[in-house]
Structures are given as structure tokens and as C-alpha cells.
Amino acid sequence: MLRLFYYCVSPQLLLLRLFHMLHCKCNCFPWKFNVNTITLPQAQTFSLPAPLPQWPQGQGFASGIVNLGEIEVCRVTGFELVWNSNVIVEMRKAVAFYKPVGIPDGFHILGHYCQPSYKPLRGFVLVAREVETCCSSSETSDICNHDKLPVLRNPLDYTLVWCSNVGSNKEMPTGSGYFWLPQPPEGYRALGYLVTNKPDKPNLDEISCVRADLTDKCEPYCPILDGSSIIPEFPFWVWSLRPCDRGMLGKGVSVGTFYCSSCWNMGEELPVACLKNLNPMLPAMPRLQQIHALIEHYGPTVFFHPEEVYLPSSVDWFFNNGALLYRKGMSRGEAIDAAGSNLPGGGTNDGEFWIDLPSDDSRDFVKHGDLESAKLYVHVKPALGGTFTDIAMWVFCPFNGPSTLKLGITSVAFSKVGEHVGDWEHFTLRICNFSGELWSIYFSQHSGGKWVDAYELEYMDGNKAVVYSSKGGHASFPHPGTYIQGSSKLGIGIRNDASRSNLYVDSSSHYELVAAEYLGDDVTEPQWLQYMREWGPKIVYDSKTELDRIINVLPLRLRNSFNNLFKKLPVELYGEEGPTGPKEKNNWIGDERW
């Protein structure tokens, strides 16, 4: 096992913090002093535990360049530190701002990059160049650019958005941070900001704006720097950006830049945009042989809790061992063949059909699954306009066990609440199509989930990450521990216990590729995947009785408080619709919830 965390605390940064405290003591602005005499260290960088293999050849995957139609983009990961906000905020909240370096010939900068200072330097920005395109085919003639305006143009001017010594009566010192928004020509959009450490405007040729029809809307989604508490009269925020148009069919391409403002209201259109992929061929997406190579190299090992009794199985094992298809109005279920060919395909979840466990003595046996037959069912799809690949890995468990309620230091196991037949859970590997590098993994956790960067993952056997499946509920987590679904701050909610054990599935070898729509007929989807109805009957729990039992054992002075706290528990506590299959989930076509 390899668990990677990077925290860089250098003597120079500690000295900066000392200056910060001394200036605060004398009621002076801490950002007024000149920091030129102190060299800010570059952040540590991160690399995956093992070198990348030589990927099988095929089109533009891992070639370093992605063709978006009239634009080609290249990913730049080399940076030069420009300014660090640790001179005005505490180190744990500080953000470092970088200028991309090592730009390939013919490519142009679209904006600068930033990230929290304490994290390893592992980011990117895209740089762009124009590609002459004209084709006699009627299908692609709409991207012929002979008679159009140039794809890239320099800005007309810059607007100073904010500087770190705002409010100071002194002359702007070198060493402060200055944030510049390019003013694009008519018909063009800016895609990022420039940051400098002196008050002079940047040269106009330091950044390029992109023709508006080649851009798409983006949105701020994660605050990186909050300077509002430092200078209330001159607030300043920095956010990460993501395309608005995401998911399997989305054309929005993340540039890797950021958004900053001293005043922004939710819903306002941003002065910066992202790119749009207008190349319908998606040349950077991996071909079939490359997909298998990626899974074999990165496929995580999924560990189940040592006390897990409701294990996964393959779908065909579930069908072969007596699973039944029920139809509304019919009292008897119909046996399902191994391929699921007698399941109704297509349509929507209209409540007319559902699957249930066997009705005979084998019911309890099937509940517990069959680890030996278990495999991961893989869906491969474009992400972020085809500049990344999402490898969604679905695990099937015949049964989801009852929940355990955590009340502070006390845990109470329910007898029925949380149970349901047919549990589908997943995690998603996001692969960078410029290099074939694992970028992050999405861990699905019941009705939500989170992306975890590659440097925060645990690894075993090279670049294969570790995924922990929670006891009973099978939610996915990046590390062992106890996770609360409810109010972790109050210490009340449904427990999700994750731990390593001898119960595991190696997805790098135990998997089945079930869908990759962009490859057309190269991947044949199984019949059971077209079943859009429920994989289990609807269940309504008598949770009030179980909760009353818990409340009644509490001291009288605590009962009212806990009654109020129970309102914060997840709605799944009170009943469950039968779960639907992977293709009916909104993240099958759409993006993950982040």
C-alpha cells in the first residue's frame, strides 16, 4: 500500500508567517512589506507511483495534442511561481499563482493557473494554436475556417481586477499580486487571467483570446481563495472553473484557468469562458485495445469490509440462481435467463416491472452474493469535451444490508431499515487523454459522491488505486474509516464503515466492458443493460418504530434534542424505491455529481 500526502512547510514560509504576525501586532496591513528579499519555494510535484506504460497505438490518444476542430490544444504542466497569497492569509488557506512555461512552438497562452499552496503541484493549463480546416465533405464543411476571423487574437487592453496591497496608501510595491483580465476584441472571449508581481500592465502578446463561436460557458464551482475577511472593504475571491456543458455529450473543455472577482452574484455570466470541442470524431478518445490497456494498468482493487455478509456477484450468477421478474398485477414471478434476454428492454422506469430474490429456500443464499463470480461492469465515455475519458466501474450486489445509526459515540444497528434487493454502486476513473495519466477517481456514495485527486489515493501494485466498499451499503471511499451520512458535525447519521480485508475484487482482471457508445458497434451491450426498470421491489420501512425504540432508551433531557436531530437523517431511512440499473442513472449520460 502507498498512501501519498504532501505538505511543504519551509523555513522561508515560516519566516513569512512571522512577519505577518509582527505586522498584525502593530496594526499595519501585513501585505505592505516588501517580500522581494525572500524567495518563495516552488511546491513539490506529484507523479504516479509507477511509470506509465507504452500505450497501444491508435488515433490521437495520449499523443499530447487534442484537435478540437479549428483549434489544437496542448496540455502544459510546467509552471513558474508568480505570487503566493501566504503573505496575506494563513498558510493552510494560501493559494499559489503560476505562469505556464515551456510552451511548444506555435501555441499561445490562454491564462494562468492557481492551486492551494499546501498541495503538490499537479495541474495544467491548455495552450492553443490555430489549425487550418476545410473539407469538401458536407458533414464537416461547417468548420472550414478560410473565410472566418482568425481563431486567436491578442487582447486590446487589460483591466486590473485586484491587487494584494489594495487599501494601502503606499506606492504599489513589487512583490504584490496583480490580477489582470484581458479585454478581448469584438467577437472574441477571454479564457483566463494573468497574474503579475508588479504594477505594470502585461504585454498584449502575453495571452490570446479565442473567437467566441469556439468557446462555451463555464461556471465557478469550488472556492480556492477567500480574501473577504482580510480586507472587508475590498473583498476578493478566486474559484476553480468547469464547463457548464458536461457529461458524455457535453462539448465544454476545461482550460485549467481560474475565475477571480471582487463582486460576483450567482447566475451572472462570467467574463471568461472555456473552449468547445467542435470535432465530432473525438480523436483523442481511446480505442478498444487502449481501453483494455488502461483498465489493466489502473483497475483498482475493491476491498469489502471484513464483516461484510452481503457480497457482490456477477449478474448472470444472480439470474442463474433464481432471481425472478415480476409484473404489476401478477402474483408469480418469471425466471430470468442468464443473459437477461427475457427482461423488457428500453422504455423508462414506469413501475410495471421489478426484479426480486428467489421465492424458495435459496432466497437467503442468493442474498449473500458470490465473490468468486463478481466482476466490475465498465462503461467508457468522453468527459470534458473528449479531453478526458471517464471509466465508470459498476459493481452489483444482490442485496443491500440494514443500516447502522451513529449517535455520537453510540451506534445502534437497525433490523430492517436500509435493506433493499439489487444494489448497484460505482466509482469512476478519470483519465487524461493528453497523456493517458490517471487524473482522479470519483467515489459514489449513495445519493452523492466526490472526486479525489490522484495524489490523495492509496495505491497497490503500481498505479492501481484502492477502493473501499462500505459494510452493508457498498458505498465507495478512498480510505478506511467510519463515514457519516447525515450530519458529521453533530455526529449523527448512518454509519459507513470501510476497511481492508481478504474480501476483494481486482477490477484490473475481473471486469466486463459493457458500453462505450462513441466506439459504435465495437462494444456490444448485454441485454440486461437495456432493462430500465427496478432491480428490487419497493420497500417502506417501519423506521418510526425503530427510532422510537432508540429514543425511549435515552435520558428524558436528551429526547427532544435527538428528535430534532433525526430530522437531519437521509431520506433513505424511511423507505426505498427499488434501485434502477446503471443505464437509468443520471450519470450514465450526464456528469458525476460534483
C-alpha positions as CSV (number, residue, x, y, z in Angstrom):
1,M,0.0,0.0,0.0
2,L,1.2,3.5,-0.8
3,R,-0.6,6.5,0.6
4,L,0.6,9.9,-0.6
5,F,0.2,13.2,1.2
6,Y,2.3,16.3,0.6
7,Y,2.7,19.2,3.0
8,C,5.5,21.6,2.4
9,V,6.4,23.9,5.3
10,S,9.8,25.6,4.6
11,P,11.8,28.0,6.8
12,Q,11.1,30.7,4.2
13,L,7.3,30.3,4.7
14,L,7.6,30.2,8.4
15,L,9.6,33.5,8.2
16,L,6.8,35.0,6.2
17,R,4.3,34.0,8.8
18,L,6.5,35.6,11.5
19,F,6.5,38.9,9.5
20,H,2.7,38.5,9.1
21,M,2.2,38.3,12.9
22,L,4.6,41.1,13.7
23,H,2.8,43.5,11.3
24,C,-0.6,42.5,12.7
25,K,0.7,43.3,16.2
26,C,1.5,46.9,15.2
27,N,-1.9,47.4,13.4
28,C,-0.3,47.6,10.0
29,F,-1.5,45.8,6.9
30,P,0.5,42.6,6.7
31,W,0.8,42.9,2.9
32,K,2.5,46.3,2.9
33,F,6.0,45.0,3.5
34,N,8.3,44.1,0.5
35,V,8.8,40.4,0.2
36,N,11.4,40.5,-2.6
37,T,14.2,39.6,-0.3
38,I,12.5,36.2,0.5
39,T,12.4,33.6,-2.3
40,L,9.2,31.7,-2.3
41,P,9.8,28.0,-2.8
42,Q,8.2,26.1,-5.6
43,A,5.7,23.5,-4.5
44,Q,6.6,19.8,-4.6
45,T,5.3,17.9,-7.6
46,F,3.5,14.6,-7.8
47,S,4.0,11.6,-10.0
48,L,2.1,8.4,-10.0
49,P,3.9,5.6,-8.1
50,A,5.0,3.8,-11.3
51,P,6.0,4.9,-14.8
52,L,3.3,5.0,-17.5
53,P,3.4,2.1,-20.0
54,Q,3.7,2.5,-23.7
55,W,0.0,2.6,-24.6
56,P,-1.1,0.7,-27.7
57,Q,-1.1,2.9,-30.8
58,G,-4.4,4.3,-32.2
59,Q,-5.5,7.7,-33.3
60,G,-4.7,10.7,-31.1
61,F,-5.0,9.2,-27.6
62,A,-2.0,10.1,-25.3
63,S,-0.4,12.0,-28.2
64,G,0.0,15.2,-26.2
65,I,-2.3,17.2,-28.5
66,V,-6.1,17.2,-28.9
67,N,-7.8,18.5,-32.1
68,L,-11.0,20.5,-31.3
69,G,-11.9,21.4,-34.9
70,E,-10.3,24.8,-35.7
71,I,-8.1,24.7,-32.7
72,E,-5.5,22.3,-31.4
73,V,-4.7,22.3,-27.7
74,C,-1.7,21.1,-25.8
75,R,-1.6,20.5,-22.0
76,V,1.2,22.4,-20.2
77,T,2.2,21.2,-16.7
78,G,5.4,23.3,-16.3
79,F,5.0,26.4,-14.1
80,E,6.8,29.3,-12.7
81,L,5.6,30.8,-9.4
82,V,4.4,34.4,-9.8
83,W,2.8,35.2,-6.4
84,N,1.7,33.4,-3.3
85,S,-1.2,34.6,-1.1
86,N,0.5,33.3,2.1
87,V,1.7,36.9,2.7
88,I,-1.9,37.9,3.5
89,V,-3.7,34.7,4.7
90,E,-2.7,31.8,6.9
91,M,-0.6,29.2,5.2
92,R,-3.3,26.5,5.2
93,K,-5.6,28.8,3.2
94,A,-2.9,30.2,0.9
95,V,-3.0,29.9,-2.9
96,A,-0.1,30.0,-5.3
97,F,-0.4,31.5,-8.7
98,Y,1.7,30.3,-11.6
99,K,2.7,31.2,-15.1
100,P,2.9,28.3,-17.6
101,V,6.4,27.8,-19.1
102,G,7.8,25.6,-21.8
103,I,5.1,26.5,-24.3
104,P,5.5,24.5,-27.5
105,D,6.3,26.5,-30.6
106,G,3.2,27.9,-32.3
107,F,1.0,27.6,-29.2
108,H,-0.4,30.5,-27.2
109,I,-1.2,31.0,-23.5
110,L,-4.9,31.4,-22.6
111,G,-4.5,32.1,-18.9
112,H,-2.5,31.4,-15.7
113,Y,-3.0,28.6,-13.2
114,C,-3.5,28.5,-9.4
115,Q,-3.9,26.0,-6.7
116,P,-3.8,25.8,-2.9
117,S,-0.2,26.2,-1.7
118,Y,-0.1,23.1,0.5
119,K,-1.0,20.7,-2.3
120,P,1.6,19.2,-4.6
121,L,1.9,21.0,-7.9
122,R,-0.2,18.9,-10.2
123,G,-2.3,20.9,-12.5
124,F,-2.4,22.0,-16.1
125,V,-3.5,24.8,-18.4
126,L,-4.2,24.4,-22.1
127,V,-2.4,26.3,-24.7
128,A,-3.8,26.7,-28.2
129,R,-2.9,27.1,-31.9
130,E,-5.0,27.6,-35.0
131,V,-5.5,24.7,-37.4
132,E,-6.4,25.4,-41.0
133,T,-9.5,23.3,-41.7
134,C,-11.5,23.0,-44.8
135,C,-13.1,19.8,-46.1
136,S,-15.2,19.1,-49.2
137,S,-17.5,16.8,-47.2
138,S,-20.8,18.4,-46.4
139,E,-20.6,16.8,-42.9
140,T,-17.5,18.9,-41.9
141,S,-17.7,21.9,-44.1
142,D,-19.2,23.9,-41.2
143,I,-15.8,24.0,-39.6
144,C,-13.9,25.3,-42.7
145,N,-12.2,28.5,-41.5
146,H,-10.8,30.1,-44.7
147,D,-13.4,32.8,-44.6
148,K,-13.6,33.4,-40.9
149,L,-11.9,35.7,-38.5
150,P,-8.6,34.3,-37.0
151,V,-9.1,31.8,-34.3
152,L,-6.8,33.6,-31.8
153,R,-6.2,37.3,-31.3
154,N,-4.3,39.3,-28.6
155,P,-6.4,41.4,-26.2
156,L,-6.9,45.1,-26.8
157,D,-6.1,46.0,-23.2
158,Y,-6.2,44.7,-19.6
159,T,-8.4,45.6,-16.6
160,L,-6.8,45.4,-13.1
161,V,-9.3,43.3,-11.2
162,W,-7.5,43.4,-7.8
163,C,-4.1,43.8,-6.2
164,S,-2.9,42.4,-2.9
165,N,-2.0,45.8,-1.4
166,V,-5.3,47.4,-2.1
167,G,-6.2,49.9,0.6
168,S,-2.6,50.8,1.2
169,N,-1.5,54.4,0.9
170,K,1.9,53.4,-0.2
171,E,3.2,53.1,-3.7
172,M,2.4,49.7,-5.2
173,P,5.4,47.6,-4.3
174,T,7.0,45.0,-6.5
175,G,6.2,41.6,-4.8
176,S,2.4,42.2,-4.5
177,G,0.0,40.2,-6.6
178,Y,-1.8,41.9,-9.5
179,F,-4.7,40.2,-11.3
180,W,-5.4,41.3,-14.9
181,L,-8.4,40.5,-17.0
182,P,-7.8,40.7,-20.8
183,Q,-10.2,42.9,-22.8
184,P,-10.9,40.9,-25.9
185,P,-11.7,42.3,-29.4
186,E,-15.3,42.2,-30.5
187,G,-16.3,38.6,-31.4
188,Y,-13.7,37.1,-29.0
189,R,-13.7,35.8,-25.5
190,A,-11.0,35.7,-22.7
191,L,-10.4,32.3,-21.2
192,G,-8.3,33.3,-18.2
193,Y,-6.4,35.9,-16.2
194,L,-2.8,37.0,-16.0
195,V,-1.1,37.4,-12.6
196,T,1.9,39.6,-12.1
197,N,4.0,40.7,-9.1
198,K,4.5,44.3,-10.3
199,P,2.0,47.0,-11.2
200,D,3.0,47.4,-14.9
201,K,0.4,46.1,-17.3
202,P,1.4,42.9,-19.1
203,N,2.3,43.0,-22.7
204,L,-0.6,42.4,-25.1
205,D,1.1,39.4,-26.7
206,E,1.4,37.5,-23.4
207,I,-2.1,36.0,-23.8
208,S,-4.6,35.2,-26.5
209,C,-8.3,35.5,-26.7
210,V,-10.4,32.9,-28.7
211,R,-13.1,33.5,-31.3
212,A,-16.4,33.4,-29.5
213,D,-18.0,30.6,-31.5
214,L,-15.2,28.3,-30.4
215,T,-15.9,28.9,-26.7
216,D,-18.5,27.7,-24.3
217,K,-19.9,28.9,-21.0
218,C,-18.2,27.9,-17.8
219,E,-19.1,28.3,-14.1
220,P,-17.3,28.7,-10.8
221,Y,-17.7,25.6,-8.7
222,C,-15.0,25.5,-6.0
223,P,-13.7,28.5,-4.0
224,I,-9.9,28.4,-3.8
225,L,-9.2,31.7,-2.1
226,D,-11.5,33.8,0.1
227,G,-9.9,37.2,0.8
228,S,-13.1,38.8,2.1
229,S,-12.1,38.5,5.8
230,I,-8.7,40.1,5.1
231,I,-9.9,43.4,3.7
232,P,-13.6,43.6,4.1
233,E,-13.7,46.9,2.2
234,F,-12.0,45.3,-0.8
235,P,-13.2,41.6,-0.9
236,F,-11.7,39.2,-3.3
237,W,-12.4,35.6,-4.2
238,V,-10.9,33.0,-6.5
239,W,-12.7,30.0,-7.8
240,S,-11.9,26.9,-9.9
241,L,-13.8,26.8,-13.3
242,R,-15.6,24.0,-15.0
243,P,-17.7,23.9,-18.3
244,C,-21.4,24.2,-17.9
245,D,-21.9,21.7,-20.7
246,R,-20.5,18.5,-19.3
247,G,-21.2,14.8,-19.4
248,M,-20.9,12.2,-22.2
249,L,-22.4,14.5,-24.8
250,G,-21.0,17.8,-23.4
251,K,-18.7,19.8,-25.7
252,G,-17.2,22.1,-23.0
253,V,-13.5,21.8,-22.5
254,S,-11.8,22.9,-19.3
255,V,-8.8,25.2,-19.9
256,G,-7.4,24.8,-16.4
257,T,-7.6,28.5,-15.6
258,F,-9.5,30.2,-12.8
259,Y,-12.1,32.9,-12.1
260,C,-11.5,35.8,-9.8
261,S,-13.6,38.8,-8.7
262,S,-14.3,41.3,-6.0
263,C,-18.0,41.0,-6.6
264,W,-19.9,38.2,-8.2
265,N,-23.6,37.2,-7.9
266,M,-24.8,33.7,-8.5
267,G,-26.1,33.3,-12.1
268,E,-24.1,36.2,-13.6
269,E,-22.3,35.4,-16.8
270,L,-18.6,35.3,-16.3
271,P,-16.1,37.5,-18.3
272,V,-14.1,34.3,-19.1
273,A,-15.2,31.2,-21.0
274,C,-14.0,27.7,-21.7
275,L,-13.3,26.0,-25.0
276,K,-15.8,24.0,-27.1
277,N,-14.9,20.8,-28.9
278,L,-16.4,21.0,-32.4
279,N,-14.6,17.9,-33.7
280,P,-17.3,15.2,-33.8
281,M,-14.7,12.5,-34.3
282,L,-13.3,12.8,-30.8
283,P,-9.8,11.7,-32.0
284,A,-8.2,11.7,-28.5
285,M,-10.6,9.1,-27.1
286,P,-9.0,5.7,-26.5
287,R,-9.7,2.9,-29.0
288,L,-10.8,-0.6,-27.8
289,Q,-7.3,-2.0,-27.3
290,Q,-6.3,1.1,-25.4
291,I,-9.3,0.8,-23.1
292,H,-8.3,-2.7,-22.1
293,A,-4.7,-1.5,-21.5
294,L,-5.9,1.4,-19.3
295,I,-8.1,-0.9,-17.2
296,E,-5.3,-3.5,-16.8
297,H,-2.9,-0.8,-15.7
298,Y,-5.2,1.3,-13.4
299,G,-8.0,-1.1,-12.4
300,P,-8.5,-0.6,-8.6
301,T,-8.7,-3.3,-6.1
302,V,-12.1,-3.1,-4.3
303,F,-11.9,-4.1,-0.7
304,F,-15.1,-5.2,1.2
305,H,-15.4,-4.9,5.0
306,P,-14.1,-7.9,6.9
307,E,-17.6,-8.3,8.5
308,E,-19.5,-7.9,5.2
309,V,-22.1,-10.6,4.6
310,Y,-23.8,-9.1,1.6
311,L,-21.1,-9.6,-1.1
312,P,-21.2,-8.8,-4.8
313,S,-21.8,-11.3,-7.6
314,S,-22.0,-11.3,-11.3
315,V,-25.3,-10.5,-12.9
316,D,-25.5,-13.9,-14.6
317,W,-24.9,-15.7,-11.3
318,F,-27.8,-13.7,-9.8
319,F,-30.1,-14.7,-12.7
320,N,-28.9,-18.4,-12.7
321,N,-29.6,-18.8,-9.0
322,G,-33.3,-17.9,-9.1
323,A,-33.8,-14.2,-9.5
324,L,-37.4,-13.5,-10.6
325,L,-39.0,-10.9,-12.8
326,Y,-42.4,-9.6,-11.6
327,R,-45.0,-7.7,-13.5
328,K,-47.6,-5.4,-11.9
329,G,-50.8,-7.2,-11.3
330,M,-49.1,-10.7,-11.4
331,S,-48.5,-12.6,-8.2
332,R,-45.9,-15.1,-9.6
333,G,-42.5,-14.1,-10.8
334,E,-40.8,-15.3,-14.0
335,A,-37.4,-16.9,-14.0
336,I,-34.7,-14.8,-15.8
337,D,-32.3,-16.5,-18.2
338,A,-28.5,-16.0,-17.7
339,A,-28.3,-13.3,-20.4
340,G,-31.4,-11.4,-19.3
341,S,-32.9,-11.8,-22.7
342,N,-36.4,-12.1,-21.4
343,L,-36.2,-8.8,-19.5
344,P,-38.2,-6.0,-21.0
345,G,-35.7,-3.7,-22.8
346,G,-35.8,0.1,-23.3
347,G,-38.5,2.5,-22.2
348,T,-38.5,4.1,-18.8
349,N,-39.0,3.1,-15.2
350,D,-42.8,3.0,-15.3
351,G,-43.3,0.8,-12.3
352,E,-44.7,-2.1,-14.4
353,F,-41.8,-4.5,-13.8
354,W,-39.3,-5.3,-11.0
355,I,-36.8,-8.0,-10.1
356,D,-36.8,-9.8,-6.7
357,L,-34.9,-12.6,-5.0
358,P,-36.0,-16.2,-5.4
359,S,-39.2,-17.1,-3.5
360,D,-38.0,-20.5,-2.3
361,D,-35.4,-21.7,0.2
362,S,-32.5,-20.3,-1.9
363,R,-33.6,-16.7,-1.1
364,D,-31.2,-16.3,1.8
365,F,-28.3,-18.0,-0.1
366,V,-28.7,-15.5,-3.1
367,K,-28.8,-12.5,-0.7
368,H,-25.2,-13.1,0.3
369,G,-23.8,-13.0,-3.2
370,D,-20.9,-14.8,-4.7
371,L,-17.5,-13.1,-4.5
372,E,-15.8,-15.6,-6.8
373,S,-18.1,-14.7,-9.8
374,A,-18.1,-11.0,-9.1
375,K,-16.7,-8.5,-11.7
376,L,-16.8,-4.8,-12.5
377,Y,-19.1,-3.7,-15.3
378,V,-17.3,-1.0,-17.3
379,H,-18.8,2.0,-19.1
380,V,-16.3,4.2,-21.0
381,K,-17.4,7.7,-22.1
382,P,-16.0,11.1,-23.1
383,A,-15.5,13.7,-20.4
384,L,-14.9,17.4,-20.6
385,G,-15.3,17.6,-24.4
386,G,-13.3,14.4,-25.1
387,T,-10.1,15.8,-23.5
388,F,-10.6,13.2,-20.7
389,T,-12.0,9.7,-20.5
390,D,-14.3,8.5,-17.8
391,I,-14.1,4.8,-17.0
392,A,-17.2,4.1,-14.8
393,M,-16.9,0.8,-13.0
394,W,-20.2,-0.7,-11.7
395,V,-20.4,-3.4,-9.0
396,F,-23.6,-5.4,-8.5
397,C,-24.7,-6.9,-5.1
398,P,-27.8,-9.0,-4.9
399,F,-28.7,-7.4,-1.5
400,N,-28.0,-4.2,0.5
401,G,-27.9,-4.8,4.2
402,P,-29.6,-2.9,7.1
403,S,-28.2,0.4,8.2
404,T,-26.4,1.3,11.5
405,L,-27.3,4.6,13.1
406,K,-24.5,6.5,14.8
407,L,-25.4,8.8,17.7
408,G,-22.2,10.4,18.9
409,I,-20.1,7.6,20.4
410,T,-23.1,5.2,20.3
411,S,-24.0,3.0,17.4
412,V,-27.4,1.3,17.0
413,A,-28.0,-1.4,14.3
414,F,-31.3,-1.4,12.6
415,S,-33.0,-4.7,11.9
416,K,-34.6,-3.8,8.6
417,V,-34.1,-0.1,7.8
418,G,-31.8,0.3,4.8
419,E,-32.4,-3.1,3.3
420,H,-33.2,-3.5,-0.4
421,V,-32.8,-6.0,-3.2
422,G,-30.4,-5.4,-6.1
423,D,-27.7,-2.8,-5.2
424,W,-25.8,-1.0,-8.0
425,E,-22.8,1.1,-6.9
426,H,-19.9,2.6,-8.9
427,F,-16.7,4.6,-9.0
428,T,-15.2,6.4,-12.0
429,L,-11.6,6.7,-13.1
430,R,-10.9,10.0,-15.0
431,I,-8.1,9.6,-17.5
432,C,-6.2,12.5,-19.1
433,N,-6.4,11.9,-22.9
434,F,-3.3,14.0,-23.5
435,S,-1.0,11.5,-21.7
436,G,-3.1,8.5,-20.6
437,E,-2.4,9.5,-16.9
438,L,-4.9,8.8,-14.1
439,W,-6.2,12.2,-13.0
440,S,-8.7,11.4,-10.3
441,I,-11.3,8.9,-9.1
442,Y,-15.0,9.6,-8.3
443,F,-16.3,7.7,-5.3
444,S,-20.0,7.3,-5.5
445,Q,-21.6,7.4,-2.0
446,H,-25.4,6.6,-2.1
447,S,-27.0,9.8,-3.4
448,G,-23.8,11.8,-3.8
449,G,-20.1,11.3,-4.0
450,K,-16.8,13.2,-4.5
451,W,-13.8,13.4,-6.8
452,V,-10.4,12.6,-5.2
453,D,-7.2,13.7,-6.9
454,A,-4.7,11.0,-7.8
455,Y,-2.2,12.3,-5.2
456,E,-4.7,11.6,-2.4
457,L,-5.3,8.0,-3.3
458,E,-3.9,4.8,-1.9
459,Y,-2.1,2.5,-4.3
460,M,-1.0,-1.1,-4.5
461,D,0.7,-2.9,-7.3
462,G,2.0,0.1,-9.3
463,N,-0.7,2.6,-10.3
464,K,-3.7,0.6,-9.2
465,A,-5.7,2.6,-6.6
466,V,-7.5,1.1,-3.7
467,V,-11.3,1.5,-3.3
468,Y,-13.1,0.6,0.0
469,S,-16.7,-0.6,-0.2
470,S,-18.7,0.2,3.0
471,K,-20.2,-2.5,5.1
472,G,-23.8,-3.4,4.1
473,G,-24.4,-0.3,1.9
474,H,-21.4,-0.7,-0.6
475,A,-20.7,3.0,-1.0
476,S,-17.2,3.7,-2.2
477,F,-14.5,5.5,-0.2
478,P,-10.8,6.3,-0.9
479,H,-9.5,5.4,2.6
480,P,-10.5,3.1,5.5
481,G,-12.6,4.7,8.3
482,T,-16.1,5.5,9.5
483,Y,-18.0,7.9,7.4
484,I,-21.3,9.5,8.4
485,Q,-24.2,10.0,6.0
486,G,-26.2,12.7,7.8
487,S,-24.6,15.4,10.0
488,S,-21.0,14.6,10.6
489,K,-20.7,17.8,12.6
490,L,-23.3,16.7,15.0
491,G,-22.1,13.1,14.9
492,I,-25.5,11.7,13.9
493,G,-26.3,9.7,10.8
494,I,-26.0,6.4,9.0
495,R,-22.6,4.8,9.5
496,N,-20.5,3.8,6.5
497,D,-17.6,1.6,7.8
498,A,-14.8,0.9,5.4
499,S,-11.8,-1.4,6.0
500,R,-9.3,-3.7,4.2
501,S,-9.9,-7.4,4.4
502,N,-9.4,-10.7,2.5
503,L,-12.7,-10.0,0.7
504,Y,-11.8,-8.1,-2.5
505,V,-12.3,-7.9,-6.3
506,D,-9.4,-6.9,-8.6
507,S,-11.0,-4.8,-11.3
508,S,-7.9,-4.9,-13.5
509,S,-8.6,-8.6,-14.3
510,H,-12.2,-9.2,-13.2
511,Y,-14.2,-6.8,-15.4
512,E,-16.5,-6.8,-18.4
513,L,-16.7,-3.9,-20.9
514,V,-20.4,-3.4,-21.4
515,A,-20.7,0.0,-23.1
516,A,-18.6,2.6,-25.0
517,E,-21.1,4.5,-27.2
518,Y,-18.5,6.5,-29.0
519,L,-17.0,3.3,-30.4
520,G,-20.2,2.4,-32.2
521,D,-20.5,-1.4,-32.8
522,D,-17.1,-2.2,-31.4
523,V,-18.8,-2.9,-28.0
524,T,-22.0,-5.0,-27.8
525,E,-24.1,-4.1,-24.8
526,P,-25.6,-7.0,-22.9
527,Q,-29.4,-7.4,-22.9
528,W,-29.8,-6.9,-19.2
529,L,-28.2,-3.4,-19.5
530,Q,-31.3,-2.4,-21.5
531,Y,-33.6,-3.2,-18.6
532,M,-34.7,0.2,-17.4
533,R,-37.0,-0.8,-14.5
534,E,-36.2,-1.6,-10.9
535,W,-33.8,-4.3,-9.7
536,G,-35.8,-4.7,-6.5
537,P,-39.3,-4.2,-5.1
538,K,-40.3,-1.0,-3.3
539,I,-39.8,-1.2,0.4
540,V,-41.4,1.0,3.1
541,Y,-39.6,0.7,6.5
542,D,-41.3,1.0,9.9
543,S,-38.4,3.3,10.8
544,K,-40.6,5.2,13.3
545,T,-40.9,2.2,15.5
546,E,-37.1,1.6,15.4
547,L,-36.4,5.2,16.0
548,D,-38.9,5.3,18.9
549,R,-37.1,2.3,20.4
550,I,-33.8,4.2,20.3
551,I,-35.3,7.5,21.7
552,N,-37.0,5.7,24.6
553,V,-33.7,4.5,26.0
554,L,-32.3,8.0,26.1
555,P,-32.5,10.2,29.2
556,L,-35.5,12.5,29.2
557,R,-33.4,15.6,28.9
558,L,-32.0,14.4,25.6
559,R,-35.1,13.1,23.9
560,N,-36.3,16.4,22.4
561,S,-32.9,17.2,21.2
562,F,-32.5,13.9,19.4
563,N,-36.0,14.1,17.9
564,N,-34.8,17.3,16.2
565,L,-31.5,15.7,15.1
566,F,-33.3,12.8,13.5
567,K,-34.8,15.2,11.0
568,K,-31.3,15.6,9.6
569,L,-31.0,11.9,8.7
570,P,-31.1,10.9,5.0
571,V,-34.5,10.3,3.4
572,E,-33.5,6.7,2.5
573,L,-34.0,5.9,6.2
574,Y,-37.8,5.9,5.7
575,G,-38.1,3.8,2.6
576,E,-36.5,2.8,-0.7
577,E,-37.8,2.6,-4.2
578,G,-36.4,-0.4,-5.9
579,P,-33.0,0.6,-7.3
580,T,-32.6,1.0,-11.1
581,G,-29.8,-0.3,-13.2
582,P,-26.7,1.7,-14.4
583,K,-28.2,3.0,-17.6
584,E,-31.2,4.6,-15.8
585,K,-28.9,6.6,-13.5
586,N,-28.4,10.3,-14.5
587,N,-24.6,10.0,-14.5
588,W,-24.8,7.4,-17.3
589,I,-25.1,10.2,-19.9
590,G,-24.5,13.2,-17.5
591,D,-21.5,14.1,-15.4
592,E,-20.9,12.8,-11.9
593,R,-22.4,14.9,-9.1
594,W,-19.6,17.3,-8.1
